[in-house]
């Protein structure tokens, strides 16, 4: 059985390379440049990497590179990369790996190159939790594009009509009381809750120093904190009536964008990378939305969580490991690279020491939309941004949260928060 599975995987891999061609870079091209290959699943990442490759060549005339960056559909890229690493042939020099898939590449002995020598020199200048999510046994294997700091996006027009000052919302209790005022005076919802994705629930869990899995890999999904948090979301919808399920169930649907663009809710909690959804799909809210820390659960509690992400890795099949690592560090750990991440991608870069630089506070489409204090807000919470723990159980558990827990608790209301979380937790412990 095992041999037949391996044979099938190899056949799939051969078919893939017969169509796409071999991706291994040659040692040196005729023009004297070294080719580095990179796989990603986001077209905008290709644009960023090509900019950084051009800049690398300007700064390193004696170590020129040609970057062959290929963009594939999400599932195809991750499956092909896993097949390549499993078979030992055909992997690129560098690859973007989405955070929910990353645990699959850390099983057993990782076929990725440790990056500690790149990260250690800048540990005091970065949000370290964003590197720990791509680590195993003290070794770092991925470097993210962003912090993914979860914030609250407030509609100041609606809050003003209700007489609510968003800067006076310090705790989640304050948030609920503000929501009641908004509902009473405007008829609008204070917020929306995702029932087919994790962005409404997981950050609230993380900011309480809880998680679905602990740092040892134990399932903690049904602990008291997580049950209380899901009950809180339920109560905002059913008891306080200041929230509703997001149209189409999540915050990335066209229906949801239209709902928010019409000013139907006074706020939404999402990571910083969601800013691009506002600018691209909710143009009528320009100048009305501000970025603020999350309410804390208790006075002095954490007001954010680092969510989402893509870790870029160097594979152990690279013929140019040293050069690939140096280019990766230049692209995603240098000050110049972090500034370019903001300029090109609109992400909150992992180096917090660039957040107050003029380049990150210069006028652009984001400052025009959200105001000029975006990174001032981030600096105020930089020590409060923890990230989730991940394991090989995470993909299945997160899918069960989407398909069963939220649906049964918040939509169908056939189970209590405790019942739904315990059911999934017990299944994951088997």
N, C-alpha and C positions, 0 to 999 in steps of 0.2 A: 504493500500500500504506500509506504513512504517513498519507495523508489519510483512508483508511478506518479506521485505528486511532484517529485523533483523533476522527472522527465517532462511532465506537462508544463511546469514553470519554465524549463529551459526551451521548450518548443515555442512558448509565448514570447520569450525573450528574443529568440532567433527571428521570429516573425517581425517583432518590433524593429530590430536593427536592420532587417532586410528592407524595411520601408523607410526608415529614417537615416540609415547610414551609421557608421561607427562614430561615437562621440568622443573617444579618447583623443586628447590633443597630441599633436606631434611635438617632438622635443623642441625643434626650432623650425620656423618657416623660412622660406627662401629670402624673405625680407629682413631676417634677423630677429623678428619678434617671436615670442613664445605664445602659443595659443593656450588659453584657459577656457574650459567649457563650463557652462553653468546652466542648471535647469531651474525654472520657476513656474508658477501657475498664475502669476499676476503680471499683465502687460506693463503696468506702470513701474514694476520693479526692473524690468528690462531697461526702460528709459533711464532709471536712476543708475543702474550698474554701468551702462554705456557712458554716461556722463563722468562717472568716477574712473572708468578705464581711460578715457581721454585725458583727464586730469593727472592720473598716474603717469601716463606717458610723457606729459609735459614736465613732470618733476623727476622722472627717472629715464633720461635719454639712453642710458646704458642697459636698461632692463625693460625694454618695451614689451607690451603684451597685445595680443589680439583676443578680445573677449568674444567668444561664441556663446551668446545667451539665447536659449530656446525657451519659449513659453508653451506650456501644454495645459490642457484642461486639468482641473484640480485632481480628480480621481486617477486619471491616466498617469499624471506625473508621479504621484505618490506610489502607485502600484508598480510602475516601471522602475522607479528608484529602488523599491524594496526587492524586486526581482533581480536587479543588477547587483545589489549588494549581497543578496542571498547566493547568487550563482558565482560571484567573484569576477564578473566581467561586465564591461560596458557602462559603468557608472561615470558620471561627469567629475570634474575636479571639485566643483562647488554645487550645492543644491539648497534651495529654499524648502524648508519642511514646516508645514503648518502645525501649530502648537498641539492640536488634538491628535495629530498623527505621530508626533515626535516620540511618544513612548514606544511605538512599534519598532523604532530604530535603535532603541536602547536595550532591547531584550538580549539576554545572553551577553556575549562579548560584542560591544558596539563596533560596527564596521565604519566608524567615523573617527576622525583625528581629534584628539584632545586639544583644546584651545587655551589651556591655563596660562601659557606663556604670553598670550596676547592680552588676556583679561586681567591678570594679576597687577600689571603696572598701572591700571586705571580704576581699580576697585573702589578707591575713595572718591571717584568722580562720577560714578554711575549708580543707577538704582539696581542694587545687586540682586534683588529678588527676580529681576527679569533675566538673569543668567542662571540662577539656581533651577529654574523650571526646565532647563535643557542640560541638566547635569546628572551624573551617576557616579557614586563612589568617590566623590570629591573631584571629579573631572568634568570640565565644561565642554559641551559638544556643539553648542549653537549660539549664535549672536543675533539678537532681535533687531528689528527696525525701530521699535517704539516701546514706550513704557505702557501704553494702553491705560493710562490713569482714568479711572471711572469718576465722572463728575456729574453734576446736575446742570442740565440746560433749562434755564428759566425763561419763560415768555414774560418780559417786563410789562408789556401792554396789558395783559390779562391781570397780572398781579397788582398793577397800579389801579385798575378798575375796582379791585377787591380791597384796596387799602393795605396790601401786604408788602412789607419790605423784605426781599429775599435775603439780605445780609443779616437779618435778625432770626433767620431760621438756623438754629444751631444743632438741634437734635431731631430725631425722627418724630418725637412727640410734638415738637414745634411744627414740623412739616405737616402732620395730620391736622393740627389746629388751623394752620394756614389754608390747608385744603378745604376745610369746612367753610371758611370765610369765602374762598373762591367759589365754591359751589353755591353758597347762599346768595352771593351778590352778583354773580355772572352766569350761573347755570352751567359753567364749564367744569370739566373734570380737572383735578389737580395733576393727574398723571395717567399713564397707561402701563399695563403689566403684560409682559410676554408670557404666553402659555405654550408656545412651541419652540422656545429657545431659552437660553440661560441668563441673559444679560440683566434681567430684573431681579433674579434670585441670588446667583453666585456672588456678585460683588458685595451684597449685603451680608452674606455669610463670611466672606473673607475679611471684611472690615471688623469683624468681631473675633478675629484670631481663631476662627473655626474653618472647616473645610469638609469636602466629601471623603477625602482620603488623607490620613496623616503622613508625616514625613517618613514613617517606617513602612508605608504601604497598606496600613490597616484601614478598612472601611469604617468611616465615622458619619456616614450620611444621615443616620437616624439619631444623632445626639440631640440633647435638649436645645442647644442653640439653633440648630438647623430646623428643628420642629417649630420653635418659637418664631423663627424668621418667616417660614412659609405661612404660619398662622397670621402673621402681621400683614402679609400680602393679601391673604384671604379677607381679613378684616377690613382693609382699605377698600376692597371691592364690595363686600356683602354687608358689613356693619356700618362703616363710616360713609360708604358710598361716595368716596372722593376719587376712585380709580375705576377703570374698566379694562377688560382684556383688549390688547392692541388689535386693531383691525387686521384680519387675516392671521392673527396670532403672534406676530412678531414685528420688530421695528425696522424691517427691511423690505416691506411690501409696498407696492405702488399705492394701495389703498391707505396704508398708514401714512405715507408721505402726503397724500392728498388731505387726509384727516388733520394732520398737524399744520399743514400749510394754510388751512382755513382757520387756524387758531382755535381748535377744539379742546386743547389741553394746555394747562399752564406750565408744565414741566415734563421732562423725561430724563431718566438716569441712563447714561450710556458712556462708554469709554471716549477718550479724546479723539480717537480715529474716526468717530462718528461725525465729526465736524464736516467732513466732505459730503456726507449725505444731506446735511442741511443746505450747504452752498449749492449742491447739484440738483436737489429734488424739492427743496422748500424755499424758493426764491422770495416769496412774499413775506417771509419772516426776517429778512435782512434788516439789521439794526434793532430788532426787537428781542433777540436772544442773547443772554449773557451766560458765561461759564462760571460756576461756583463749586466749592467743595461739596461733597455729599454731607448730609446731616450725620452727626455721630449718634451712636446708640446710647452712649453715656457722655457726660461732660468730660472733655479731654480725650475722648475715644478717637479712633482712626476715622478719617474722612475720605478715604479712597481705597481702591484696590486695582492692581494691575491686571488687566484682562485681555484675552486674545493674544495673537502674536504669530510671528513666523521666524523660526530660528534658521539662520544660514549656516550650513555645515561644510566642512572639507571631508571628502570621502577618502578612505584608505586606498582607493585605487588610483588616486591622482599620481601622475608622473612628476608633478611639480608641487609637492606639498609645501615646501618653504615659500615659494612664490605665491601660491594660492592663499596661504595663511596671511602673508603680508598684504596682499591685495584686499583680503577680507577685512583685516584690521584697519587699513586705510579707508575703506568704504564705510565701515559701520562703527569704528571705535575712535577715529580721529575727530578732532574738532571740526575740521573741514567737512568730513563725511556727515557728521551729525547736523551741521548747518544745512547741507544739501538735502538731507532727509526731510527737513522741515520745508525747504523751498520747493522741492519736487513732489513730495508725497503728502505734505501737510500733517505729518505724524509728530507726536511728542518724543523727541529723540532720547535715547537711553542715558546720554551724558547730561546730567543736570547742570554741570558747570557752563553749558552754553546757553541755558535758558534765559539768562539776563544779558546776553550779547546783543548789540544793535541789530545784527542780521536777523535775529529771531523776533525782534520787536518792531521791525520796519513795516510800513503799511503794505498789506497785500489783501487778497480776497477774504482771508480769514479775519483779519483785524477790522476790515470794513464791515463784515457781517456780525462779528461777536464783540467788537470793541478791542481796545489796545491793552487790556490787562489779562490776557490769556495766560501768559507765562508767570505773571505775578501770582495768579491763583495757583499754578502748579508749584511754584517755589514754596508757597505756604503749606503744602502738603507733602513735600518730597520725602520726608521721613515717615510717612504714614501709608506708603504704598507697598503692601504685601501682595504676593501672587499665589495662585493655587499650587497645591502639590498634585503631581500627575503620576500615574502608573499605567501598566498595561491594562488595568481595569477601567481606566477613565473613559475611553471611547464608548464602551458598552453602557457604562453607568450613565454617562451624559445623555446617551440616546434614550435610555429608559426614563430619565427625568423629563425629557421633551415629550415622549410619546405616551407615557403613563402617569407620572406623578402630577405634572401640572394640569393635564387634561382631566384626570379624575378628581383633583382637588379644587381647581379654580374654574373649570369649565362645566363638567358634568356634576361636580359636587357629590360624587358617590362615595368618596372616602375622606376622612379627616387628614390633615397634614401628617399626623403621627402614623396613621394607618398606611398611607401611601409611601412615606419615606421608609418605614420599617419593612414593608413588603419588598421594595427594591434592594434595600441594604441586605436583607437576608438572602435574596437571590444572588447578590454579588459575593457573599461570603461562602457560598457553596463551593 
